[in-house]
Amino acid sequence: MNVTTNPLDALLPVISVGKLVSKAPTVQDGGFLDAMKQALTTTSQLQSESGRLSREVTFDNPTVSLEETMLAGVKSNIAFQATLQSRNRIVQAYTDVMNMQV
């Protein structure tokens, strides 16, 4: 059996996932609230895409690769962890301000 592969073909799923979510969200004159909304929206999109790809792999869809699915899962996990840490720091800052003596 003679199989030839192009090394760059392995990057095609990564490129297609990268187009779904903007690389660096930009907030212009929106402030903190808009930045948080945009971060939460991006995290939600990544989680939805990861779930969709997981279902497709489960149903043996030949157009979805396991590598693409795993990469989407890792991106989703990183975004979720960043969101969780941001929330923890915001709650801690709120608690610190509320405990200040006036």
Secondary structure, 3 states (H helix, E strand, C coil): CCCCCCHHHHHHHHHHHHHHCCCCCCCCCCHHHHHHHHHHHHHHHHHHHHHHHHHHHHCCCCCCCHHHHHHHHHHHHHHHHHHHHHHHHHHHHHHHHHCCCC
